Amino acid sequence: MVERNDDTDLTAILKAASDPTRRAILTLLAQQGAMRVTDLAQHFEMSLNSVSKHIKTLESADLVSRRTEWREHLIELNPGRLARIDTWFKDLQSIWALRLEKLETLMTKDDQDD
């Protein structure tokens, strides 16, 4: 049976990162650091309003944050939030490693029985 913890946090992160445009925004921020919304929008063939909606989705998942310097709104990556995905994948890897070890044990036992 699957053990369910409070995965609301992970679900929000994965939903926000599920869109290719939002992943591209995260990549740009990781590569270039904090950027103005208008500078981010120049990388996409969509309206500024559409890019802003994507940014708001990322903000809701706390993957990015917005700070204001004078009249400029700068968007920056919150890399610590991505660690939650990494932890989840590591948990999955350890589960699969255990399953593969059991399979290997069974196969080795069958070979010895022959």
Secondary structure as a PSIPRED ss2 file (coil, helix, strand):
# PSIPRED VFORMAT (PSIPRED V4.0)

   1 M C   1.000  0.000  0.000
   2 V C   1.000  0.000  0.000
   3 E C   1.000  0.000  0.000
   4 R C   1.000  0.000  0.000
   5 N C   1.000  0.000  0.000
   6 D C   1.000  0.000  0.000
   7 D C   1.000  0.000  0.000
   8 T H   0.000  1.000  0.000
   9 D H   0.000  1.000  0.000
  10 L H   0.000  1.000  0.000
  11 T H   0.000  1.000  0.000
  12 A H   0.000  1.000  0.000
  13 I H   0.000  1.000  0.000
  14 L H   0.000  1.000  0.000
  15 K H   0.000  1.000  0.000
  16 A H   0.000  1.000  0.000
  17 A H   0.000  1.000  0.000
  18 S C   1.000  0.000  0.000
  19 D C   1.000  0.000  0.000
  20 P H   0.000  1.000  0.000
  21 T H   0.000  1.000  0.000
  22 R H   0.000  1.000  0.000
  23 R H   0.000  1.000  0.000
  24 A H   0.000  1.000  0.000
  25 I H   0.000  1.000  0.000
  26 L H   0.000  1.000  0.000
  27 T H   0.000  1.000  0.000
  28 L H   0.000  1.000  0.000
  29 L H   0.000  1.000  0.000
  30 A H   0.000  1.000  0.000
  31 Q H   0.000  1.000  0.000
  32 Q H   0.000  1.000  0.000
  33 G C   1.000  0.000  0.000
  34 A C   1.000  0.000  0.000
  35 M E   0.000  0.000  1.000
  36 R E   0.000  0.000  1.000
  37 V H   0.000  1.000  0.000
  38 T H   0.000  1.000  0.000
  39 D H   0.000  1.000  0.000
  40 L H   0.000  1.000  0.000
  41 A H   0.000  1.000  0.000
  42 Q C   1.000  0.000  0.000
  43 H C   1.000  0.000  0.000
  44 F C   1.000  0.000  0.000
  45 E C   1.000  0.000  0.000
  46 M C   1.000  0.000  0.000
  47 S C   1.000  0.000  0.000
  48 L H   0.000  1.000  0.000
  49 N H   0.000  1.000  0.000
  50 S H   0.000  1.000  0.000
  51 V H   0.000  1.000  0.000
  52 S H   0.000  1.000  0.000
  53 K H   0.000  1.000  0.000
  54 H H   0.000  1.000  0.000
  55 I H   0.000  1.000  0.000
  56 K H   0.000  1.000  0.000
  57 T H   0.000  1.000  0.000
  58 L H   0.000  1.000  0.000
  59 E H   0.000  1.000  0.000
  60 S H   0.000  1.000  0.000
  61 A C   1.000  0.000  0.000
  62 D C   1.000  0.000  0.000
  63 L C   1.000  0.000  0.000
  64 V E   0.000  0.000  1.000
  65 S E   0.000  0.000  1.000
  66 R E   0.000  0.000  1.000
  67 R E   0.000  0.000  1.000
  68 T E   0.000  0.000  1.000
  69 E E   0.000  0.000  1.000
  70 W C   1.000  0.000  0.000
  71 R C   1.000  0.000  0.000
  72 E E   0.000  0.000  1.000
  73 H E   0.000  0.000  1.000
  74 L E   0.000  0.000  1.000
  75 I E   0.000  0.000  1.000
  76 E E   0.000  0.000  1.000
  77 L E   0.000  0.000  1.000
  78 N C   1.000  0.000  0.000
  79 P H   0.000  1.000  0.000
  80 G H   0.000  1.000  0.000
  81 R H   0.000  1.000  0.000
  82 L H   0.000  1.000  0.000
  83 A H   0.000  1.000  0.000
  84 R H   0.000  1.000  0.000
  85 I H   0.000  1.000  0.000
  86 D H   0.000  1.000  0.000
  87 T H   0.000  1.000  0.000
  88 W H   0.000  1.000  0.000
  89 F H   0.000  1.000  0.000
  90 K H   0.000  1.000  0.000
  91 D H   0.000  1.000  0.000
  92 L H   0.000  1.000  0.000
  93 Q H   0.000  1.000  0.000
  94 S H   0.000  1.000  0.000
  95 I H   0.000  1.000  0.000
  96 W H   0.000  1.000  0.000
  97 A H   0.000  1.000  0.000
  98 L H   0.000  1.000  0.000
  99 R H   0.000  1.000  0.000
 100 L H   0.000  1.000  0.000
 101 E H   0.000  1.000  0.000
 102 K H   0.000  1.000  0.000
 103 L H   0.000  1.000  0.000
 104 E H   0.000  1.000  0.000
 105 T H   0.000  1.000  0.000
 106 L H   0.000  1.000  0.000
 107 M H   0.000  1.000  0.000
 108 T H   0.000  1.000  0.000
 109 K H   0.000  1.000  0.000
 110 D H   0.000  1.000  0.000
 111 D H   0.000  1.000  0.000
 112 Q H   0.000  1.000  0.000
 113 D H   0.000  1.000  0.000
 114 D C   1.000  0.000  0.000
